Amino acid sequence: MLRDSKLIFEIDANAEAMLIPELDVVLESSSVPAPVAVETKKPTMLFLVSSLAGGNVISMMLRMVGGILQARCVLPAVLGKFNSIGLVMGYAPFLQIGILNGINRELPYFIGKGNRQRVNELAAAAQAWALAVGGIVGIALVGVGCWQLAHGEWELAAGWFTNAILAILLFYNTYYLQMTYRTGHDFARLAMSGVIENTVALALVALVALLNFYGLCLRALLSASVGVCFLYYWRPLRVGPRWNGRHLMHLLVIGAPIFIVGQIYAWWTVLNSTLVFVYLGEQGLGLYAMVLVAAGALELLPIAVSQVLYPRMAEHYGRTGRLGDLIRMSIKPTLFSVIGIISVIVVGWFAVEPVIRFILPDYVDAVPAIRWALLVPFVLSFCPVMNVYNVLRRQDLYIVAIVLGIGAYVGSLLWLVRGGADLVAFPQAMLVGRVVFTVAGYVLLLPVYFQHGKA
């Protein structure tokens, strides 16, 4: 996926986007939105999580193998240069100002209310916004690439041109298209697209071996293109983009608070990579890419749990309006996430050093940091219940928990690097921050629970 192309952004996202058939999008009929298919038999939570998590596990293995082979083909400094350009992708989503976060909440909510026409109208407006903002960002990055080209910086120009295209795909795929995969077999197709994309990415490591930095650029673009083509072909909402100011304003009102807290949380991860670059330079950022590969792979399970749980929570709340049900819905998925990740962490802690020494000897200095980074996904596995904040639109409390976590991270990092920066300090500080965030998130749920009653 796109985040595999940008190793510094493995948490996306869950994320933790690809080529758009633009002509087809423009010509898509928008006068009469196609109806959303009604599912007569709802799959169980375990089935949905297993489908998405199972596909994500396969994607994880392919991504790790691809990341390892890619690291063998380039030196840490080269990978660090590529990833340092990609830091802009962590800040670009601020420009969508929350409208696309609104669609993530409103689609399942109105599906729960049975208002299918509203679902299609909001999706069409959100798609138009995603293409517009992505295009603006892409043009700006092309400008930077042209400036680098004029100064004879061929590799830097290629990196910026690559990110210009990936920026367009980021908004269309990650912030719009994936958000429409909300129910039933959609999750299985979402997982399958990831498997296909990472299979292609693995094969494209050959380009990195042949072309070095330029191979990194081509691998990112081509693998991303394959993934978006499949997601576009399988898209559950077959509507074209349609600009509608009223619908966009509604999505802004709903999505802006979600956007603010989500971007602050995402910025936390970007800040961490930025500080690695500031303290340790391209060499350190290249080494840290392996840290993020390991941590990002483990995060696939809790991310899959949350990705399935969130729309089901919103849909259920749209039908019943009962908070107690939402909290009870999160208990079993949370236990599934926690238990599933423990054994992987134990194995990874002891296996990482011999594996790195045998396969990636140039990255052996990253081993202590990788071990500490494996503990961060364990903390994340306790967080699916945090979706309640977005469903109930109580981001005011959620942001408090995030700010407390970031404060703990910054304070811990400053203390850890007081005698000189070391790579291991960054995952250690992140672990402290995530623990504080999780504890605060649970504590702040209490006033929300009692305010809504124990229904």
RACOR-V725405 format. One record per helix or strand. SS is the DSSP state (@ for helix, = for strand). FROM is the first residue (numbers start at 1). TO is the last residue. If there is no record, write none. Layout:
# RACOR-V725405
SS FROM TO
SS FROM TO
This chain:
# RACOR-V725405
@ 2 5
@ 7 9
@ 22 27
@ 45 73
@ 76 85
@ 88 96
@ 99 113
@ 116 150
@ 154 174
@ 177 180
@ 185 203
@ 205 211
@ 213 233
@ 245 320
@ 323 359
@ 361 380
@ 384 391
@ 395 416
@ 424 452
